Amino acid sequence: MTLLLETAGIVTMNRAREVLLDASIAIDDGRVVAVGETGECRQRFAGARRVELGDCLAVPGFIDTHQHPAHFLSKGLLDDVAIEERWRTRLYPFERALSEEETYWGAVGSFVEMAKSGTTCVADPGARYPEAIRRAAETVGIRLVLSPLVADVSDPSRPVSESTTDELVRYSCRFYDEFHGANDGLVKVYFGLWNPNSVSDDLVLRIAREADQRGTGIHGHLATRPADNDLSIARYGQRCVARYETLGVLGPNFLAAHMGAISDAEVEHVARRRAHVAHCPSASMLGGFGCVAHGKFPELLAAGVNVTLGSDAASISRFLDMPRIIHLAACAHKDARMDATVVGADKAFDMATLNGGKALMWDDEIGSIAEGKSADLTLISMDGWEWQPRPRFAPVSNLVYSSGGFRVRSVMVAGNWVIQNGRASRVAEEDILPQIRLAADSACRRAGLAC
């Protein structure tokens, strides 16, 4: 039966960027079949099951293009600790201690928090137990782009697995073959390259070739901080972006996370190669990466680069609320550049919707509310005081500058409710929270970290 969602307004994100007031979305078999004025939709779909949503604004489900879901369990461990120290003494010991079951519960925690604030699609750049991440996405009902963790060169403070380059390539291919299209089509598999200083030239070339042959993407960290470029020059004779361009991986199927330490010339290289960038402002600001103060995100946008948004991890962002991250993307660069016209609400909103879908090669399904697309929707209440006195005036700006994920009422993925009236639909929150707490405690104990 057709479902008719009757809203106060719809931010369509179509080509005309229409915002429709007193409008409805008709959904059938998980897809949007019509978007239009409520009276007309009632006539056209007279037999539909109507859901009157009152003051709710419908927006495309938010897309988080860089997220480490298991690190829901490591919240608090990285706060106010110097970068090298936290990696050496907190982050890496914790990652080594995590079991597969703990990884699952950490990811469930991340996905519930994300869904409750409007995120419907997540891209994970790699984890020790990626199949546990997939199971967690299935449990919560969220859409997922998943990459296997691939690295064959030891970082000074983070030894990699003992797998050979050949084994890592075979593993990546097997993982793609087994899980691409899983969870009833809600899982897409990208190949992974952990970071430039942990992958050999041979591995980069072979992963790029395998991804190209399968028509899928590659997700990896790139040029987060100046130290990354320093190590890359010492080890390979080139800065991170230049090396990846030389190796041919910097292209339209590559999603580069962070990218806080690039030059003006490298902005042009990224634009020319049509690579995508995942900007994680909340993680940079808490973690001290310098991506906001010293990064080139306004220049990347001006050059036509497809810039998206990510939360990175609950332990380093400390919140997974995408509207708050959109707010940072819209505002922080204004302050860094002392220019109130930089980025702004509309561009930042693009980054969390349309741009995210494009970066994940899923823009035919997600990122906008349009006929034929998947019904991935976020419904946001406009009755809060922060929306007043004119909630319908410039609703995108109202959301980005005044409100947040705490006003999300309900969330739908592929036509199925994952959040209803602020509560998870597919899991009992009171049942899973004790399991998540136990998983965090046990992982911390084995890692030798204070609980």
Phi and psi in degrees as a GROMACS rama.xvg file:
@    title "Ramachandran Plot"
@    xaxis  label "Phi"
@    yaxis  label "Psi"
@TYPE xy
-67.3176  137.441  THR-2
-105.764  131.558  LEU-3
-116.544  111.366  LEU-4
-93.7718  115.759  LEU-5
-101.388  114.697  GLU-6
-117.388  167.391  THR-7
-76.7099  -24.6619  ALA-8
-171.816  156.687  GLY-9
-131.757  122.098  ILE-10
-89.8889  98.124  VAL-11
-73.1922  -34.2595  THR-12
59.068  27.8794  MET-13
-75.8791  -177.923  ASN-14
-60.4529  -32.4914  ARG-15
-85.6484  -1.53137  ALA-16
53.2549  43.3262  ARG-17
-69.7969  138.107  GLU-18
-113.807  113.493  VAL-19
-99.5137  127.291  LEU-20
-96.6797  147.389  LEU-21
48.8757  57.1527  ASP-22
-125.493  164.942  ALA-23
-130.112  157.517  SER-24
-122.137  121.653  ILE-25
-96.0761  132.022  ALA-26
-127.996  133.263  ILE-27
-143.298  131.029  ASP-28
53.3392  40.9639  ASP-29
80.7323  2.28892  GLY-30
-122.858  152.164  ARG-31
-75.1067  123.771  VAL-32
-108.112  -13.4729  VAL-33
-164.887  148.016  ALA-34
-136.183  123.56  VAL-35
-179.614  -172.664  GLY-36
-60.8337  138.692  GLU-37
-60.4234  -43.8345  THR-38
-59.1998  -43.47  GLY-39
-65.3509  -40.9095  GLU-40
-66.3568  -36.5882  CYS-41
-62.4373  -40.1234  ARG-42
-68.4373  -43.5768  GLN-43
-68.8576  -35.5865  ARG-44
-118.144  60.4595  PHE-45
-61.1266  -29.8322  ALA-46
-93.5055  6.78065  GLY-47
-72.9538  156.628  ALA-48
-83.3899  114.788  ARG-49
-89.67  136.239  ARG-50
-122.275  109.452  VAL-51
-85.0424  117.52  GLU-52
-103.626  9.23201  LEU-53
56.4484  -116.739  GLY-54
-89.2425  14.1488  ASP-55
-78.1016  140.009  CYS-56
-100.053  128.062  LEU-57
-95.0412  129.664  ALA-58
-130.923  160.189  VAL-59
-60.1535  144.58  PRO-60
-56.0383  137.635  GLY-61
-72.9058  150.167  PHE-62
-120.776  116.219  ILE-63
-99.3818  109.894  ASP-64
-92.4746  3.99176  THR-65
-155.595  108.913  HIS-66
-154.544  133.347  GLN-67
-104.423  92.7424  HIS-68
-64.5518  -32.6348  PRO-69
-63.291  -21.7625  ALA-70
-80.1737  12.8808  HIS-71
-58.9729  -32.1562  PHE-72
-76.8597  -17.1892  LEU-73
-102.006  16.2535  SER-74
-54.2768  133.957  LYS-75
93.3972  -18.4344  GLY-76
-77.0583  -22.8949  LEU-77
-106.526  0.0659929  LEU-78
-61.7033  126.905  ASP-79
57.8576  33.1475  ASP-80
-113.662  137.607  VAL-81
-55.8437  147.772  ALA-82
-55.1618  -57.6064  ILE-83
-63.4351  -37.1257  GLU-84
-66.1773  -42.9314  GLU-85
-68.2921  -34.7767  ARG-86
-67.2673  -44.89  TRP-87
-72.6123  -40.4534  ARG-88
-105.384  -12.6992  THR-89
-122.237  -61.9692  ARG-90
-66.1492  -53.4921  LEU-91
-68.4516  -41.4031  TYR-92
-59.7768  -38.0085  PRO-93
-65.4544  -44.4808  PHE-94
-62.0148  -40.4235  GLU-95
-66.4233  -29.1835  ARG-96
-80.2786  -23.3653  ALA-97
-61.0877  132.796  LEU-98
-91.2274  171.523  SER-99
-64.4055  -41.3747  GLU-100
-67.3967  -38.454  GLU-101
-66.2498  -38.055  GLU-102
-58.3188  -43.0179  THR-103
-59.2751  -49.5612  TYR-104
-68.2013  -34.6776  TRP-105
-62.1099  -42.9632  GLY-106
-67.1796  -38.5094  ALA-107
-58.1925  -44.8876  VAL-108
-59.8851  -45.8376  GLY-109
-61.3179  -46.1261  SER-110
-68.0232  -35.0395  PHE-111
-66.8817  -47.2828  VAL-112
-59.7577  -41.6596  GLU-113
-66.394  -45.8226  MET-114
-62.7119  -38.7133  ALA-115
-65.5932  -18.9079  LYS-116
-109.392  16.3415  SER-117
103.557  0.294062  GLY-118
-82.0488  132.174  THR-119
-115.007  -14.1436  THR-120
-140.784  136.872  CYS-121
-131.674  140.865  VAL-122
-114.688  119.059  ALA-123
-102.857  122.749  ASP-124
-78.8235  -3.82914  PRO-125
142.881  139.222  GLY-126
-144.361  162.529  ALA-127
-64.5807  -32.8636  ARG-128
-125.177  73.9687  TYR-129
-64.8642  -28.1349  PRO-130
-66.4464  -29.8783  GLU-131
-67.2009  -35.4485  ALA-132
-64.5143  -42.3329  ILE-133
-60.2575  -44.7471  ARG-134
-61.9247  -38.638  ARG-135
-64.7515  -41.0388  ALA-136
-62.3944  -38.4605  ALA-137
-64.9376  -40.8402  GLU-138
-60.8761  -46.5299  THR-139
-82.5181  -29.8685  VAL-140
97.2995  15.2316  GLY-141
-89.0307  157.198  ILE-142
-84.1725  144.642  ARG-143
-142.402  134.697  LEU-144
-110.924  117.077  VAL-145
-118.681  137.326  LEU-146
-124.752  142.029  SER-147
-73.9967  148.068  PRO-148
-78.6337  119.008  LEU-149
-130.052  120.939  VAL-150
-157.881  135.707  ALA-151
-128.503  9.62381  ASP-152
-126.498  128.62  VAL-153
-71.5464  131.393  SER-154
-75.7516  148.759  ASP-155
-53.4492  -33.0619  PRO-156
-112.509  4.29574  SER-157
-141.258  92.572  ARG-158
-61.5134  141.417  PRO-159
-93.0593  177.356  VAL-160
-64.3439  163.031  SER-161
-86.3407  7.2092  GLU-162
-66.7158  144.591  SER-163
-79.7385  168.657  THR-164
-59.3007  -43.666  THR-165
-57.7497  -45.521  ASP-166
-64.4314  -38.638  GLU-167
-66.6498  -39.1268  LEU-168
-66.3941  -44.9092  VAL-169
-62.6395  -41.6188  ARG-170
-60.6232  -44.7837  TYR-171
-61.1258  -42.2266  SER-172
-67.0715  -42.1263  CYS-173
-62.7298  -41.7934  ARG-174
-62.6377  -43.246  PHE-175
-60.1891  -49.222  TYR-176
-61.4655  -33.9088  ASP-177
-82.1813  -36.7618  GLU-178
-115.63  -10.2892  PHE-179
-64.8231  122.81  HIS-180
89.4672  5.74406  GLY-181
-69.2241  177.034  ALA-182
54.2127  45.7498  ASN-183
57.2782  39.0195  ASP-184
86.9861  1.33884  GLY-185
-87.573  -1.88654  LEU-186
-113.66  129.635  VAL-187
-118.431  139.34  LYS-188
-105.887  125.807  VAL-189
-103.241  155.977  TYR-190
-79.8793  156.961  PHE-191
-120.342  145.292  GLY-192
-133.959  108.788  LEU-193
-55.8479  -62.8686  TRP-194
-156.393  160.161  ASN-195
-57.9214  -32.0484  PRO-196
-86.3498  2.35779  ASN-197
-117.948  11.9163  SER-198
-132.992  133.626  VAL-199
-76.635  162.032  SER-200
-57.2597  -42.471  ASP-201
-60.444  -43.8137  ASP-202
-64.9217  -43.4332  LEU-203
-59.725  -47.766  VAL-204
-61.3614  -41.5699  LEU-205
-75.2723  -37.934  ARG-206
-64.5131  -42.2055  ILE-207
-60.7087  -41.6939  ALA-208
-65.061  -44.0727  ARG-209
-65.7561  -40.0445  GLU-210
-64.7339  -42.9409  ALA-211
-61.6742  -42.3218  ASP-212
-62.989  -29.882  GLN-213
-95.5925  -3.30264  ARG-214
67.9709  30.1682  GLY-215
-118.143  -176.653  THR-216
-105.397  -179.745  GLY-217
-131.551  135.797  ILE-218
-123.779  128.44  HIS-219
-161.784  160.033  GLY-220
-74.8184  148.492  HIS-221
-155.118  125.424  LEU-222
49.0932  52.1335  ALA-223
-68.0918  -47.3251  THR-224
-132.631  162.259  ARG-225
-55.1442  -33.344  PRO-226
-59.9694  -30.7677  ALA-227
-64.5661  -41.8518  ASP-228
-67.9002  -38.5699  ASN-229
-60.3782  -45.2381  ASP-230
-68.0401  -38.2943  LEU-231
-63.6676  -40.5987  SER-232
-64.852  -43.2822  ILE-233
-65.1179  -36.3341  ALA-234
-90.1049  -37.9564  ARG-235
-123.211  -7.09821  TYR-236
81.6492  7.24911  GLY-237
-143.083  154.106  GLN-238
-67.6882  164.821  ARG-239
-58.5808  -50.8727  CYS-240
-64.7661  -43.5671  VAL-241
-61.4775  -40.9466  ALA-242
-63.816  -46.2842  ARG-243
-65.978  -33.285  TYR-244
-67.7866  -42.2965  GLU-245
-60.3068  -39.698  THR-246
-79.9348  -8.64689  LEU-247
84.7686  11.2127  GLY-248
-89.7843  -19.7589  VAL-249
-78.6151  97.3119  LEU-250
-157.709  -169.861  GLY-251
-69.3378  -8.10786  PRO-252
-110.343  17.2171  ASN-253
-108.987  129.125  PHE-254
-110.293  111.966  LEU-255
-100.936  121.973  ALA-256
-91.8012  140.773  ALA-257
81.4566  -74.5094  HIS-258
52.0833  44.5326  MET-259
-88.4368  -11.2871  GLY-260
-123.245  68.3462  ALA-261
-126.917  158.076  ILE-262
-95.8104  170.995  SER-263
-60.1693  -39.4155  ASP-264
-64.1652  -37.8791  ALA-265
-70.106  -28.6917  GLU-266
-55.8091  -45.3577  VAL-267
-67.0715  -35.8593  GLU-268
-63.0435  -45.5901  HIS-269
-62.6755  -42.6523  VAL-270
-64.6216  -43.2802  ALA-271
-63.9251  -37.2091  ARG-272
-85.1648  -6.09981  ARG-273
59.7494  34.9684  ARG-274
-76.377  162.49  ALA-275
-108.146  152.894  HIS-276
-127.709  133.17  VAL-277
-102.546  110.478  ALA-278
-90.8681  129.591  HIS-279
-122.601  74.22  CYS-280
-65.0337  -37.1202  PRO-281
-66.5556  -39.6844  SER-282
-66.9887  -40.4432  ALA-283
-64.6441  -39.3543  SER-284
-73.0844  -39.398  MET-285
-76.6059  -38.4712  LEU-286
-83.0067  -11.6512  GLY-287
73.2691  32.007  GLY-288
-73.8919  -29.5584  PHE-289
88.9447  9.07939  GLY-290
-65.3077  -33.7454  CYS-291
-77.9539  -49.6199  VAL-292
-69.4369  -35.0899  ALA-293
-119.145  -5.62274  HIS-294
-73.5047  172.886  GLY-295
-115  35.4364  LYS-296
-65.9792  -41.0863  PHE-297
-59.7344  -38.5634  PRO-298
-68.65  -39.0691  GLU-299
-60.102  -45.7186  LEU-300
-62.6396  -43.5548  LEU-301
-64.1941  -29.902  ALA-302
-82.2348  -2.21054  ALA-303
89.5132  10.6575  GLY-304
-70.4952  140.72  VAL-305
-80.1788  99.828  ASN-306
-100.253  132.792  VAL-307
-120.762  -176.67  THR-308
-125.44  143.204  LEU-309
-138.348  158.878  GLY-310
-97.8363  -14.4712  SER-311
72.7945  -69.1442  ASP-312
-170.419  152.756  ALA-313
-62.6015  -27.3336  ALA-314
-77.0107  -23.3093  SER-315
-115.173  -20.2139  ILE-316
-89.41  -38.1672  SER-317
77.427  -10.4736  ARG-318
-147.114  152.621  PHE-319
-117.595  22.6578  LEU-320
-80.5065  102.609  ASP-321
-61.905  -38.3647  MET-322
-57.8542  -34.0624  PRO-323
-67.5762  -37.2542  ARG-324
-69.1293  -38.6871  ILE-325
-59.6709  -41.8092  ILE-326
-58.4394  -45.5439  HIS-327
-62.9183  -43.8926  LEU-328
-62.1912  -36.2629  ALA-329
-73.2822  -33.941  ALA-330
-104.482  -38.8381  CYS-331
-61.3669  -37.3386  ALA-332
-72.979  -23.7724  HIS-333
-60.5796  -45.0576  LYS-334
-70.3599  -43.7111  ASP-335
-60.638  -34.3782  ALA-336
-100.581  -2.12583  ARG-337
51.4736  48.0378  MET-338
-145.822  109.567  ASP-339
-69.519  -8.92354  ALA-340
-92.6347  -6.25338  THR-341
-72.1708  136.646  VAL-342
57.4349  -95.1381  VAL-343
92.7422  172.461  GLY-344
-63.8062  -46.6151  ALA-345
-65.4255  -45.0228  ASP-346
-64.7372  -41.5483  LYS-347
-64.6091  -37.5971  ALA-348
-66.1965  -39.3537  PHE-349
-55.3413  -43.1121  ASP-350
-59.9756  -33.4252  MET-351
-90.9065  -2.43121  ALA-352
-129.044  -89.9472  THR-353
-56.0444  -47.306  LEU-354
-63.8158  -37.7999  ASN-355
-62.9311  -44.0571  GLY-356
-60.2954  -40.6296  GLY-357
-65.195  -43.7254  LYS-358
-62.9959  -30.9916  ALA-359
-95.1016  10.7693  LEU-360
52.2823  40.2106  MET-361
-129.196  19.9017  TRP-362
-71.1646  -11.0431  ASP-363
-76.9149  -12.0912  ASP-364
-116.034  -37.6878  GLU-365
-133.39  168.229  ILE-366
105.214  -16.3996  GLY-367
-150.884  164.854  SER-368
-105.224  104.314  ILE-369
-151.017  153.089  ALA-370
-57.0967  131.329  GLU-371
95.3454  -16.7324  GLY-372
-86.081  163.229  LYS-373
-63.7997  143.915  SER-374
-82.8881  74.2551  ALA-375
-103.832  102.837  ASP-376
-132.094  147.887  LEU-377
-122.951  130.09  THR-378
-111.572  121.591  LEU-379
-119.822  128.058  ILE-380
-72.8143  134.72  SER-381
-106.388  18.3704  MET-382
-92.05  -3.17712  ASP-383
-68.8237  155.783  GLY-384
-59.4326  -32.1324  TRP-385
-68.5702  -16.0632  GLU-386
-86.5895  -13.164  TRP-387
-84.3038  158.235  GLN-388
-93.6628  -6.7433  PRO-389
-126.937  79.5276  ARG-390
-61.8716  -27.7592  PRO-391
-89.756  -5.75446  ARG-392
-83.5595  120.054  PHE-393
50.0889  62.3433  ALA-394
-61.6272  -32.46  PRO-395
-65.1487  -45.2258  VAL-396
-63.9642  -39.9475  SER-397
-58.5434  -44.8665  ASN-398
-65.6115  -48.9889  LEU-399
-69.1647  -42.3432  VAL-400
-94.5468  -23.2209  TYR-401
-117.059  -30.8517  SER-402
-111.413  -156.532  SER-403
-176.888  -176.456  GLY-404
-63.4359  -18.0155  GLY-405
-65.0382  -14.6466  PHE-406
-94.5735  1.55922  ARG-407
-67.8437  126.918  VAL-408
-97.136  -48.9321  ARG-409
-145.99  154.181  SER-410
-139.668  139.285  VAL-411
-127.589  138.977  MET-412
-126.267  121.515  VAL-413
52.0774  39.1216  ALA-414
82.5413  1.41925  GLY-415
-111.12  135.328  ASN-416
-71.3229  127.77  TRP-417
-109.102  -23.7552  VAL-418
-132.718  131.106  ILE-419
-133.282  125.387  GLN-420
51.7235  40.4578  ASN-421
82.8717  1.41729  GLY-422
-120.147  145.287  ARG-423
-62.2653  136.673  ALA-424
-90.1577  -30.6017  SER-425
-100.259  -9.66996  ARG-426
-134.7  152.544  VAL-427
-89.7422  111.039  ALA-428
-57.9503  -36.9988  GLU-429
-69.1857  -20.404  GLU-430
-87.4278  -37.0927  ASP-431
-82.067  -27.0046  ILE-432
-61.1866  -43.1941  LEU-433
-60.482  -35.9493  PRO-434
-66.3498  -39.5575  GLN-435
-66.2792  -41.3915  ILE-436
-64.6192  -41.7403  ARG-437
-62.3127  -41.8325  LEU-438
-62.7768  -41.9763  ALA-439
-63.5058  -44.647  ALA-440
-63.7226  -44.2219  ASP-441
-68.286  -39.7243  SER-442
-65.7407  -41.1553  ALA-443
-62.5299  -42.4665  CYS-444
-62.1411  -46.4821  ARG-445
-66.9591  -29.1634  ARG-446
-79.9476  -7.84998  ALA-447
74.6677  27.3137  GLY-448
-107.855  149.576  LEU-449
-63.3478  139.445  ALA-450
